[in-house]
């Protein structure tokens, strides 16, 4: 259970829920969701903010990757849909002494074959 008490966040979630309640296709959602929850321009805002998916670009993932790249002591991320390339680079080069990535699946959705095998090997090779 989550409890949200910030009125702006509550309103954003309600608008998002209303969009999802119509069960639209992902492609139909992307422009509206991207517009209603843009990633911050630079530093994270004070307080709680929202970034919803699906999106019509990788802007939010790139913003999160740039934030993760600044980790110094620890880097802990859950990846529900595979580890996007920018995060692979962040985990490979991070200065953070502790780095953990929890993956639902070893790669992003892709067909079986050499490309997926190579990506799985690359991600597995980051384990220490």
Secondary structure, DSSP 4 states (H G I P E B T S, - for coil): ------HHHHHHHHHHHHHHHTT--HHHHHHHHHHHTPPPSSSPPSS-----SS-SSSHHHHHHHHHHHT-SSEEEEEETT---HHHHHHHHH---SEEEEEESSSSSS--SSHHHHHHHHHHHTT--
